[in-house]
Amino acid sequence: MSQSEVVTVRLTPEIKAKLDALATSTRRSKSWLAAEAIALYVEQSSWQIQMIEEAVKIADSPEAQWIEGSDVSAWLDTWGMENEKPSPCV
């Protein structure tokens, strides 16, 4: 068994009721479900933050190339039309 630590979480009565029902229907403990939900949230959020930090590094680098927002908007306005414009390039 892996080591774990206790964390106390406050839930609204509605979420607590849903957690109770889910625990019953899945035959899992509320603690197990909460730990799984938190682990998933932390993994997704960590990945998202890492991607944002990498994008900011690229954007802040001297090699960064930018396209004017108005050029992008003009291109997007033609999506799905017969005269769709090519994507703006640097």
N, C-alpha and C positions, 0 to 999 in steps of 0.2 A: 504494500500500500504506500502511495506517495505521501509525502508530508503535506499538510495543509494548515492554514491559519483561519481563525474565525473572524468574520466581518459582519457587522450588524447593518442592515439596510432597512430604511423606512419606506413602506409602500402605501399607496392609497388603498382604501378598502376595495375598490373595484379591481385593481391589479392583483391584490392579495386573493380575492375570490377566483379570479381567472387562473392564478398560479395554483391554487388549491385544486381546481377542476382539472387543470392540465396534469398535475402530479397524480391525481387519481386515475385519469384516463390513460396515462402512459406508464403507470406503475413505477414511477420514479419519485424520489424524494424531492421536496421543494428545494432543499439545499443543493441537490445535484442539478436540478433545472436552473437554479439561479447561478451556480458556478459555471455551467455551460454557456448561459446567456452572457455572463460577464466576460468569459474567455473569448467568445466570438466577437463581442463589441470591442474589446481591447485589441484583438488581432486586426479587425477591420480598421479601427481608428488609427492604430500604429502604422498600418500600411498607407492609409490616406495621408497622414502627416509626413511620412517619409517621402511619398511622391510629391507632395507640395513643396517640401524643402529642396528636393532635387530640381524641381521646375524653377524655383526661385533662384537657385544657384546658376542654372543655365541662363535664365533671364538677366541676371546680374553680370554675367560674364562678358568680356570684351567681344566675344564671337557672336553674341546674340544678334539676331536679325529681326526686324519688326516690320509689320504690315499695318498701314493705316486702318483704323476701325471703319472708316467710311468706305474703303475699298472692299473690306470683308462684307459689310452690310449690303453694298451694291451687288456683290456676287451672290449672297444668300437670297436677295430679293428675286433672283432669276431662277432659283431652283425649281425644277419641275416644269419649266417653260420650254417652248421650242427653241428660243434664242438664249438658252442658259449660257452664261458667261463662264469662261475657264476660271479656275481658282486663282486668286491673286498670288503672285510669287515675289520674292525678294530679288 
